[in-house]
Structures are given as structure tokens and as C-alpha cells.
Amino acid sequence: MNSAHFALDIGTRTVVGLVTENGDLNIKAACVYEHNERSMQDGQIHDVEKVAKVVNDVRKDLEEQTGYDFSRVAVAVAGRALKTSKVKVSVQVPYKEISQEDISELEFEAVARAGSELGNDKGFNCVGYSVVNYQLDGEHISNIVGQKGSSISVEVLATFLPEAVISSMFAVLERCGLEASSVTLEPIAALNVAIPGDMRKLNIALVDIGAGTSDIAITDNGTVIGYGMVPEAGDEITDFICDYYLVDFKKGENIKRSLTDKEKIELEDIFGVTTEVPVSQVITDIEQEVDKLARHISEEILTINNKKPRALALVGGGSQTAGLREHLSRHLDIPVQRIGSRLPKQIEGLSDDTGTVIGADMITPLGIARMATLNEGIEFIDLTVNGLEIHLMDINGLSVMDALVAAKIRRVYPRPGMALSLTINSEFRTIEGEIGEHATILHDGKKASLGDPVHKGSVIDFTVPVDGKDACMKVEELIRLQKLKTVHNVNVNGRKVDIEPFVSINGKRASLEDIIPDRADIKIHAPTLQEVLEMEYGHEDHENISVMVNNNIRSFARVNYIFRLNGDVVAKDELPTRQVSDEDVIIIEKTEFEHRIEDILGKPEEGKNINVLLNGDEVTFNGSVPQITLNGEKAFISDSIKNGDNIRLKIGEDADPILSDLFEFMDIKKEELVGKKMRLLVNNVPARFTTPLKDGNNVTIEFVEV
């Protein structure tokens, strides 16, 4: 049995194979094969058969170089296959001190929702998450544990690996007669050789700039806290060179690689025209594209890390692009000295017998090889959640939380019931809903928390949280909550009486059993003397009687009450506002009225008389007398009335005579009129038969000789 380890880096453009032997990174054989067709796109296998053919060619080449037969191989999943989702989750809690358990449960819900938004039904494994920020009652706070509040929220950036990526990788190996001896993520493999272990405690960003994508991994406190990917890399720069100088892709790639070690470059365009161009000119020409790549990488780093990192480590073939470090320094606002490229020659313990493992594009293959020799990588474990078998990839250690997320459990935090918002006697008050019950988690039969580690064969039993019920309250419960009396004991006319307080909801009288709606405007007070009256005699007894007078409604009290409260007379207009107290003694004396038409109409006036002088004698014209009907029948002002009667009054009209009306007061003989004419005067002014007469007029009617 040999001690050799076979490592494969299956990239978008090439497949790199390495063989190590007798040590950490003792390279005995190496080869690089390009894909003949676009069977890989952005690190994802799109044609299993074509990729398998290239992998098999690499295996055969290395077997010929070493004389070994390989059946096991170490591989890595491309960082660009990782899916990242940013989610913010908020929850209302009763005002209290926030615990670490509250935060853990909230973070779990955020990660679970992030996976759901990616389409968790398609199969994603969470490989890590980082907290972007916490909020307490709407304010950003770096650590809310121990703080008091009623609303907490967390925003997380969670990274997931599609199961399809692993499945397609295994399908390729199976067709080549290979078994995975170790599986890891490309960013983790690169970190293994690019950044020493003790340096991973620092907040460092590793950027693997390949051909089509730039993969990012962020470390802090000894672990990877986030991953990201920018769909731009070295090919964008090469494409620009090809377009700008009219050269093919291979020549454009050679020009890009020559910018760091030559002063002048000889260009031959597609027409065969050769031009010598200073390197400084080419760098100037591509500066805008390099700056764009640097800006997009920086933006992704800041999104994942939520701050600028302490340092930046660049690997991959595209990391050697001229001017890239300076542009990254400017966009990240960190010194250029803290941005470095890692090459194989800088790796401690590397021994390369082939002399070919020299470029920055070899960092990730070397990392895969080292993890193979150290027998490290992703461990695949099976466990059960509520009897359902779950397959997990152990990248940074697995916890109960990882298992629940994979089981598509969305939350462990109960939703509190909706509160009631009320206005009570003009004061605002909130009645909280029920808190609910947290989920319960058992791990191998014992109570567990989200952060507890799991192992192969773990049995997790999860009981869903029970949401709190919405706040629901009767009027009587609210009165007790307000520490008010639900009944008042008074003495009314010698009897002991229990009276409920007055309660109205949104302007309508309510009983003690009524359910209070949300946003209700509630009035509560001790019963008034008016309410005691209504309780004692009912509404009808003390209501007014109403009659119709000339089509207008008139109302009158039918009953008179004399109130004595603890011996003192209370005016009628005070009854609606005067409230009773326990042990009050109330005496109500009731007197009924009998109303007559006279009480309503008074004594209707007769029409005004007109007095005039006729030839020196006083003549009176009388005004008309008023006419009264009750329910259609003639009536008198002394008649009694009852509720609903219809009274019609026609008032007396003033006298309105004209001059001709005076003739009935004169004794005129026809024979005396012969040979005479009539002269009519009002106040010595000639008048006519139709001249109106007014009070006090002096009228002359005489017959004179013609």
C-alpha cells in the first residue's frame, strides 16, 4: 500500500491534478488539462460525462507519472457554488432582559428563513452565517444580551451549499472509478495553505481570483465567518485587452501575464499587424476595468464582513493582474501593504519535484492536497430529526441548529399574541397577548439547546413552538385590571341596590360581559344619579312626552323627580354628572304632570282691531279669534294632551278693512242721493272704495250738490 495522495481541483477552465507522497506537501507528480468544451460554468458541473472524461485523462496521466493506480481522490467544491442570502427577522417580546437564548433562537429563525428564500426544498446545506447587525426597539446595538426591551431583530448573512453540487461531483468521480477520500470547499482549502493557522484568528479576507469568478472567504476568531462570490475575474481583463488591441484570447491572456515582468510588449492583431506597446500604456488602458473588478470585490467583502478587514490575501491566476492591489487598497481603505498575493513558493513545507507547481493558480490545488494528507475535509454524517433522516456536511462543526435548518424547521420562537390597544378614560393602554410556549428540543433523549454539538446517529426530537393567543378581555376583566369596582352598593328609597359602573365602548353602552375590540375608546366611571333613575324607573317613565304642533315636534317632561342624596337635594341638571359612592342613601320623589294645551300654546292672541273715525264717529273693525284643533277636532286651551297628540293652531288675524267696508256702518237713503255726488276722503285726502284703512284714520264720506 503506497502513501501517495491524489488531489483534484476541477475548475471552470482547467482540471489540475497533484500527487503528494511521504509528507505534507511533497509533490511527486502534477498535470493540468483544459476542458475541451464548456462542460463547466462558474464552477458548477453542467455535463457530467464530458467533465468525467477530462478527470479520467488527468488520473491516467498521473498514474503513468507515478506508476500507481488511484481509486481515491481528494476534491473540493467551488466557492462560487455557494449561495448567500441576507435576511432580517424581528420579533416582539414582553418587556424584559434579553438573554443569549433569545438571540440564538432569533438567529436560527433568520438562517432558516434565508435558506427558505433560496429555495430550501431544492436541498441546501448551511455552511456558515455571520450577523450583520442587531436592533433593540429599533436602535442598532452591537450586543443586546443583558439589555431590556420589547422588540429585537437580527440581520444575518447566511451561506448555503447546494446538494446538487456535491451530487454532480460524486457522479463524475463514480464514472472515473474513483471514490472521494476527502471533500472540502475551495476557499477552505486555499485558506489552509495561504493563511497560517494562528493568523486566522484575525479578520482576514481571502480572495481567489480565477478565470470567471472571484471567490471570497472571510476569517475571524479562527473560523470562516462568511463566503461570497463576484461573477467577474481575470477573463474580464483578458476580454478587454482582446477587444481593445484586436487580439485573440490566448494572446490577450499572454499580454495580461506579461504586464508584471516586462517593459514593452509586442502585439500582433488579428490582421497580422505587429505593434510594440509600452507596458505602462497597457496598464493605463486596462485601469478602468481593473478598478471595476476591484470595486466589485471590495463591495462584496464589505457586505459579508460588515466592515473593512484587517488584511487581504489574494490567490488564483487573476490575483497577479497589474494594479489590482492598489485599486483594492483604495476601495477598502486599507494600506496596500496589507494586501498580499500568495504563491506556492511561500508555502512552508512545500517540496515540488515536478518544478511545475509555481503559479498563484496552484494555491487551491495545494490546499486540497494538504487536507488530503492531513485527512481533513467535510465529514458527511446522518442523523434524524423527528424520525426524518437528515444528511449533513460537517465543515466547521455541526450543532442542533444545523440539523433543524436542514430539516426545514423554520423557528423555535413562539409568536406572541396580538396586543389590545385601548384608550381608557382618555389614557392609552396596551393589553399584551399571551407569550406562548417555546419549542422543546431533545437530543438523544436529553433537553438540548441550539448550540449543542451533534454527531453521527444523533436523534433529535423537536416540538414546535405554541404561539401565544391574542389578547382578549371582557369589560369586567378590564375593570378589575384597572382596580375599579365592578359593583357599587347604595340605598335607594330604603332598598339596598347593587349597581354596575357605567361603561361605554366607542360611544355605545356596554355590559360587563361584552368583549372589548382592538383600538376601542372606553369610558368607565361610577354610576350617576341619572343612571340610578333609569335603573329605578326605566327609560319610559322619565322620558318626555312628545306632541306635534303645526308639524313641529314639541317635548315636555311628564314626570318630575326630586332627588335627595344623603339628605341633600340635587338639582336636575346635576343628575347626569353626579356619581354615586358606596353606601350612598338616595331618595327619589316622583310627581307626574298633566299637560294641557295651554301649557304648550299659552293663551293664543286674537287678531288686532282697527279703529277709524267715520264722519266724526268711531268705528271698530275686530281681528279674528285663534282656532285650535286636537287630532282634527276643535279644542280649547283647557283640554288635556297625551303623548303623540297632533295640535294645530291657526292664530287670530289682524283686521284688514278697506274704505268700502264702512258703508255698513252708514244709514243711506236712496232718495236723498238724487242730484248729488259722493266725495271720499281719508285724512282729508281723496280716496277710493278700495283704499286700505289703518288704525286711527279719519274718513269722510259725504254727498254734495252737483
Secondary structure, 3 states (H helix, E strand, C coil): CCCCEEEEEECCCEEEEEEECCCCEEEEEEEEEECCCCCEECCEECCHHHHHHHHHHHHHHHHHHHCCCCCEEEEEECHHHCEEEEEEEEEEEEEEECCHHHHHHHHHHHHHHHHHHHCHHHCEEEEEEEEEEEEECCEECCCCCCCEEEEEEEEEEEEEEEHHHHHHHHHHHHHCCCEEEEEEEHHHHHHHHHCCHHHHHCCEEEEEECCCCEEEEEEECCEEEEEEEECCCHHHHHHHHHHHHCCCHHHHHHHHHHCCCCCEEEEECCCCCEEEEEHHHHHHHHHHHHHHHHHHHHHHHHHHHCCCCCEEEEECHHHHCCCHHHHHHHHHCCCHHHEEECCHHHCCCEEECCCCCCCHHHHHHHHHHHHHHCCCCCEEEEEEECCEEEEEEECCCCEHHHHHHHCCCCCCCCCCCCCEEEEECCEEEEECCCCEECCEEEECCEECCCCCECCCCCEEEEECCEECCCCCCEHHHHHHHCCCCCCEEEEECCEEEEECCEEEECCEECCCCCECCCCCEEEEECCEHHHHHHHHHHHHHHCEEEEEECCEEEEEECEEEEEEECCEEECHHHCCCCECCCCCEEEEEEEECCCEHHHHHCCCCCCCCEEEEECCEEEEECCCCCEEEECCEECCCCCECCCCCEEEEECCCCCCCEHHHHHHHCCCCHHHHCCEEEEEEECCEECCCCCECCCCCEEEEEEEEC
